[in-house]
Amino acid sequence: MMIIGCDYHPGFQQIAFVDTETGEVQERRLGHREEAEKFYRDLAAQAVSARLGMEASGHARWLERLFSELRFELWDRGCSRDPHEAGAQAPNWENRDLRQLLWHRHRMVQARTRIMNQLQAVALNEGLRCKKKLWREAGREQLDSFRLAPWASRRRRDLLELLDRLSPTIAELTQAIEQEVEKYPEAKRLQTHPGVGCLTASAFVLIIGRAERFQCGKQIASYLGLVPSEESSGDRRRLGHITKQGNSLLRFLLVEAAQVTVRSDTEWRSKYFHLAMRRGRKIAKVAMARRLPVRLYWMWRKGWDYE
């Protein structure tokens, strides 16, 4: 077997490799993409099995596809601040593609929100304040009826057209996520928890990967960046803001889902208001968001439905 260590850069990769049978050690610099692809395909043509270890990189999808095609092992060291990723095998291609679906819908929703906020500003500038009613038929008619200057009118028209195109796209992506969730019984189980929908459940399952990777709920919270940062020295211990390590999309979804849980569950609502009175609403929201993945983790690992 050939064991390869890779220092990956956008334009090239510096590799060091050892042949476990002969003990031969070499180093090479491979340009992207033709030279590197030829090197790995030549190994496959010689019937050499290979294992590549590399730093996590968001620009190496082509290399991951190549290794999947050649049936080589790819080990993703991950970020040095993330001990749970170190030495972990990289997610398969299907997993990564489904993550793209989640990210795509998330970005589309963000774009729609920005457009809706701009249209709300147009309405407010004309003395109309109706919040969500603006998107009903009567609200749209009022928005269209305003006599605006030429370029302001053009802006309103373009924003409304973009909004009309985005809404069906988001609905289509949401339906696709709901269909994909059916393939994951773990995600369906997590949806029994109040406030957790198909988007949060599928993101949790896809990004966590295997519940057995973690020994306790504290490790899950640390992995998702929902624990306080620490700057301690000697006898002095100082805790700061949350670390915000890990996947930002899942962390965002957990914060949103936790707020829905607070509104629908009496126990969670009581805990939230108790913390909000003592520490403020922002800290209380983060505390609830930290509590949610711990609960989901144990539901997943023990095979429990919410009761």
ZADRENLO-969076 format. One record per residue (C-alpha): x, y negated, z; residue number from 0. Coordinates in steps of 0.001 Angstrom, whole numbers, always signed. Example, Ala and Ser with C-alpha at 12.3 -4.5 7.8 and 13.67 -1.06 7.14 Angstrom:
BEGIN
(atom (+12300,+4500,+7800),0)
(atom (+13670,+1060,+7140),1)
This chain:
BEGIN
(atom (+0,+0,+0),0)
(atom (+1035,-3573,-694),1)
(atom (+445,-5963,+2208),2)
(atom (+407,-9584,+1053),3)
(atom (+438,-12784,+3069),4)
(atom (-819,-15817,+1166),5)
(atom (-373,-19537,+1801),6)
(atom (-3124,-20836,-483),7)
(atom (-3058,-24284,-2126),8)
(atom (-5414,-25724,-4767),9)
(atom (-2798,-25514,-7528),10)
(atom (-691,-22542,-6447),11)
(atom (-168,-19907,-3775),12)
(atom (+3016,-18912,-1993),13)
(atom (+2972,-15211,-1169),14)
(atom (+5188,-12817,+777),15)
(atom (+4526,-9114,+336),16)
(atom (+5850,-5812,+1603),17)
(atom (+5528,-2349,+96),18)
(atom (+4681,-32,+3004),19)
(atom (+6140,+2969,+1167),20)
(atom (+9560,+1552,+244),21)
(atom (+9845,-1239,+2816),22)
(atom (+10732,-3722,+57),23)
(atom (+9958,-7356,+945),24)
(atom (+9634,-10150,-1624),25)
(atom (+8389,-13732,-1933),26)
(atom (+6820,-15404,-4966),27)
(atom (+5088,-18603,-5971),28)
(atom (+2077,-18003,-8208),29)
(atom (+434,-20781,-10220),30)
(atom (-3337,-20981,-10471),31)
(atom (-5094,-19484,-12105),32)
(atom (-3552,-17434,-14929),33)
(atom (-246,-16447,-13276),34)
(atom (-1862,-15339,-10017),35)
(atom (-4607,-13388,-11773),36)
(atom (-2054,-11593,-13980),37)
(atom (+1,-10613,-10910),38)
(atom (-2963,-9013,-9116),39)
(atom (-4303,-7322,-12253),40)
(atom (-876,-5805,-12872),41)
(atom (-941,-4349,-9357),42)
(atom (-4352,-2820,-10039),43)
(atom (-3129,-1409,-13375),44)
(atom (-292,+338,-11506),45)
(atom (-2886,+1908,-9156),46)
(atom (-1390,+30,-6193),47)
(atom (-3750,-618,-3291),48)
(atom (-3384,-4058,-1750),49)
(atom (-4482,-6002,+1305),50)
(atom (-4298,-9796,+1203),51)
(atom (-4344,-11976,+4302),52)
(atom (-4922,-15695,+3792),53)
(atom (-6026,-18832,+5557),54)
(atom (-9711,-19662,+5183),55)
(atom (-10159,-21859,+2130),56)
(atom (-13219,-23314,+472),57)
(atom (-11507,-23401,-2945),58)
(atom (-10622,-19710,-3341),59)
(atom (-13921,-18264,-4528),60)
(atom (-12376,-17110,-7806),61)
(atom (-9724,-15180,-5870),62)
(atom (-12374,-13537,-3706),63)
(atom (-14295,-12462,-6825),64)
(atom (-11089,-11114,-8365),65)
(atom (-10253,-9040,-5282),66)
(atom (-13795,-7706,-5173),67)
(atom (-13520,-6690,-8825),68)
(atom (-10120,-5007,-8286),69)
(atom (-11315,-3344,-5058),70)
(atom (-8534,-4901,-2995),71)
(atom (-9016,-5823,+661),72)
(atom (-9233,-9500,+1530),73)
(atom (-8674,-10499,+5133),74)
(atom (-9600,-14037,+6064),75)
(atom (-7521,-15324,+8965),76)
(atom (-9879,-18238,+9519),77)
(atom (-9158,-21481,+11264),78)
(atom (-6561,-21235,+14021),79)
(atom (-9042,-22873,+16419),80)
(atom (-11485,-20018,+15861),81)
(atom (-10275,-16834,+17617),82)
(atom (-13392,-14878,+16604),83)
(atom (-12524,-15240,+12899),84)
(atom (-8870,-14293,+13254),85)
(atom (-8232,-10935,+11628),86)
(atom (-11813,-10667,+10426),87)
(atom (-12634,-9301,+7013),88)
(atom (-14036,-11948,+4693),89)
(atom (-17824,-11921,+4113),90)
(atom (-18890,-10066,+1000),91)
(atom (-19870,-11910,-2165),92)
(atom (-23613,-11422,-1649),93)
(atom (-23361,-12985,+1813),94)
(atom (-21508,-16005,+458),95)
(atom (-24004,-16444,-2368),96)
(atom (-26937,-16458,+58),97)
(atom (-25149,-19091,+2105),98)
(atom (-25050,-21199,-1049),99)
(atom (-28826,-20861,-1262),100)
(atom (-29178,-22165,+2300),101)
(atom (-26775,-25045,+1667),102)
(atom (-28483,-25953,-1607),103)
(atom (-31894,-26214,+18),104)
(atom (-30415,-28189,+2925),105)
(atom (-28821,-30723,+554),106)
(atom (-32019,-31034,-1463),107)
(atom (-34002,-31754,+1708),108)
(atom (-31438,-34383,+2718),109)
(atom (-31705,-36024,-711),110)
(atom (-35510,-36046,-488),111)
(atom (-35368,-37572,+2994),112)
(atom (-33125,-40397,+1769),113)
(atom (-35503,-41100,-1110),114)
(atom (-38526,-41100,+1195),115)
(atom (-36776,-43500,+3585),116)
(atom (-36085,-45905,+724),117)
(atom (-39724,-45803,-364),118)
(atom (-40830,-46400,+3216),119)
(atom (-38614,-49497,+3220),120)
(atom (-40267,-50711,+16),121)
(atom (-43688,-50288,+1624),122)
(atom (-42625,-52053,+4833),123)
(atom (-41294,-54989,+2852),124)
(atom (-44774,-55335,+1348),125)
(atom (-46481,-55171,+4748),126)
(atom (-47614,-51531,+4538),127)
(atom (-46776,-49292,+7490),128)
(atom (-48476,-45903,+7345),129)
(atom (-45616,-43424,+8032),130)
(atom (-46547,-39922,+6819),131)
(atom (-49810,-41157,+5306),132)
(atom (-47720,-42858,+2637),133)
(atom (-47241,-39471,+940),134)
(atom (-50960,-38758,+676),135)
(atom (-52901,-39706,-2414),136)
(atom (-54242,-42942,-940),137)
(atom (-50793,-43969,+302),138)
(atom (-49211,-43327,-3087),139)
(atom (-51887,-45444,-4766),140)
(atom (-51164,-48322,-2395),141)
(atom (-47430,-47989,-3030),142)
(atom (-47983,-48030,-6803),143)
(atom (-50297,-51036,-6591),144)
(atom (-47702,-53479,-5226),145)
(atom (-46638,-56155,-7691),146)
(atom (-42842,-56179,-7497),147)
(atom (-40050,-57934,-9358),148)
(atom (-38852,-56080,-12495),149)
(atom (-35848,-54302,-10998),150)
(atom (-37610,-53598,-7703),151)
(atom (-40448,-52052,-9726),152)
(atom (-37924,-49977,-11688),153)
(atom (-36368,-48775,-8444),154)
(atom (-39765,-47757,-7054),155)
(atom (-40641,-45861,-10242),156)
(atom (-37322,-43994,-10350),157)
(atom (-37512,-43033,-6677),158)
(atom (-41037,-41680,-7073),159)
(atom (-39982,-39638,-10100),160)
(atom (-37050,-38172,-8176),161)
(atom (-39340,-37371,-5263),162)
(atom (-41807,-35589,-7538),163)
(atom (-38990,-33471,-8993),164)
(atom (-37377,-32587,-5676),165)
(atom (-40491,-31363,-3847),166)
(atom (-41205,-28410,-6218),167)
(atom (-37500,-27490,-6206),168)
(atom (-37432,-27368,-2408),169)
(atom (-40619,-25290,-2336),170)
(atom (-39053,-22826,-4805),171)
(atom (-35864,-22539,-2735),172)
(atom (-37879,-22041,+459),173)
(atom (-39809,-19216,-1184),174)
(atom (-36530,-17610,-2280),175)
(atom (-35216,-17731,+1299),176)
(atom (-38421,-16144,+2599),177)
(atom (-37983,-13304,+132),178)
(atom (-34335,-12766,+1099),179)
(atom (-35205,-12641,+4805),180)
(atom (-37280,-9534,+4140),181)
(atom (-34034,-7676,+3386),182)
(atom (-32656,-8368,+6874),183)
(atom (-34589,-6731,+9757),184)
(atom (-32384,-8624,+12247),185)
(atom (-33567,-11942,+10825),186)
(atom (-37204,-10834,+10982),187)
(atom (-36717,-9953,+14650),188)
(atom (-35212,-13369,+15408),189)
(atom (-38242,-15031,+13831),190)
(atom (-40371,-13729,+16705),191)
(atom (-38705,-16384,+18891),192)
(atom (-40722,-19642,+19076),193)
(atom (-39274,-22364,+16881),194)
(atom (-37135,-20022,+14775),195)
(atom (-38218,-19845,+11144),196)
(atom (-36864,-17973,+8148),197)
(atom (-34200,-20609,+7433),198)
(atom (-32666,-20595,+10932),199)
(atom (-32937,-16813,+11302),200)
(atom (-31324,-16067,+7943),201)
(atom (-28534,-18605,+8521),202)
(atom (-27822,-17104,+11952),203)
(atom (-27574,-13547,+10591),204)
(atom (-25506,-14476,+7538),205)
(atom (-23014,-16670,+9367),206)
(atom (-22586,-14582,+12532),207)
(atom (-22203,-11424,+10461),208)
(atom (-22058,-8749,+13177),209)
(atom (-23251,-9287,+16723),210)
(atom (-20585,-6843,+17974),211)
(atom (-17890,-9390,+17115),212)
(atom (-18789,-11259,+20297),213)
(atom (-18690,-9995,+23855),214)
(atom (-21059,-12504,+25418),215)
(atom (-23276,-15483,+24736),216)
(atom (-20555,-17954,+25744),217)
(atom (-18445,-16809,+22817),218)
(atom (-21361,-17419,+20439),219)
(atom (-21781,-20973,+21754),220)
(atom (-18041,-21584,+21410),221)
(atom (-18010,-20173,+17881),222)
(atom (-20758,-22598,+16847),223)
(atom (-19085,-25617,+18460),224)
(atom (-21802,-26128,+21093),225)
(atom (-19474,-26137,+24103),226)
(atom (-17727,-29236,+25502),227)
(atom (-14177,-30022,+24485),228)
(atom (-11672,-29966,+27316),229)
(atom (-8710,-32205,+28069),230)
(atom (-7260,-30971,+31333),231)
(atom (-3897,-31388,+32948),232)
(atom (-2797,-30057,+36330),233)
(atom (-5589,-30403,+38859),234)
(atom (-7503,-32824,+36648),235)
(atom (-10240,-31320,+34491),236)
(atom (-12053,-33439,+31929),237)
(atom (-14866,-32208,+29673),238)
(atom (-15762,-34270,+26619),239)
(atom (-18237,-34076,+23755),240)
(atom (-19042,-30761,+22084),241)
(atom (-16272,-29407,+19860),242)
(atom (-18422,-29196,+16688),243)
(atom (-16330,-26299,+15409),244)
(atom (-17815,-23583,+13262),245)
(atom (-20577,-23865,+10690),246)
(atom (-22175,-27319,+10658),247)
(atom (-25320,-26146,+8840),248)
(atom (-26156,-23507,+11437),249)
(atom (-25465,-25955,+14255),250)
(atom (-27842,-28486,+12670),251)
(atom (-30558,-25856,+12223),252)
(atom (-30215,-24700,+15829),253)
(atom (-30629,-28253,+17129),254)
(atom (-33777,-28685,+15022),255)
(atom (-35174,-25269,+15981),256)
(atom (-34513,-25890,+19669),257)
(atom (-36669,-29029,+19526),258)
(atom (-39551,-27011,+18079),259)
(atom (-39063,-24420,+20828),260)
(atom (-39222,-27160,+23466),261)
(atom (-42574,-28309,+22095),262)
(atom (-44065,-24797,+21931),263)
(atom (-42654,-23043,+25020),264)
(atom (-43558,-24160,+28545),265)
(atom (-40357,-22885,+30164),266)
(atom (-38147,-24585,+27608),267)
(atom (-40111,-27825,+27840),268)
(atom (-39725,-27894,+31628),269)
(atom (-35981,-27246,+31351),270)
(atom (-35595,-29925,+28685),271)
(atom (-37363,-32673,+30634),272)
(atom (-35460,-31745,+33787),273)
(atom (-32150,-32187,+31949),274)
(atom (-33353,-35326,+30162),275)
(atom (-34179,-36976,+33484),276)
(atom (-30723,-36181,+34849),277)
(atom (-28413,-36494,+31826),278)
(atom (-30371,-38188,+29054),279)
(atom (-32216,-36917,+26001),280)
(atom (-29156,-36455,+23763),281)
(atom (-27372,-34167,+26191),282)
(atom (-30629,-32319,+26877),283)
(atom (-31097,-31651,+23133),284)
(atom (-27590,-30216,+22823),285)
(atom (-28103,-28096,+25934),286)
(atom (-31256,-26590,+24447),287)
(atom (-29444,-26016,+21159),288)
(atom (-26715,-24158,+23054),289)
(atom (-29260,-22022,+24871),290)
(atom (-31033,-20929,+21679),291)
(atom (-28152,-19043,+19941),292)
(atom (-27353,-17250,+23185),293)
(atom (-30958,-16032,+23348),294)
(atom (-30898,-15040,+19668),295)
(atom (-27602,-13216,+20134),296)
(atom (-28952,-10979,+22883),297)
(atom (-32180,-10354,+20957),298)
(atom (-30085,-9225,+18011),299)
(atom (-27581,-7153,+19943),300)
(atom (-30100,-5391,+22185),301)
(atom (-32775,-5040,+19510),302)
(atom (-35327,-7017,+21534),303)
(atom (-38330,-8856,+20171),304)
(atom (-39294,-12109,+21884),305)
(atom (-41713,-11640,+24779),306)
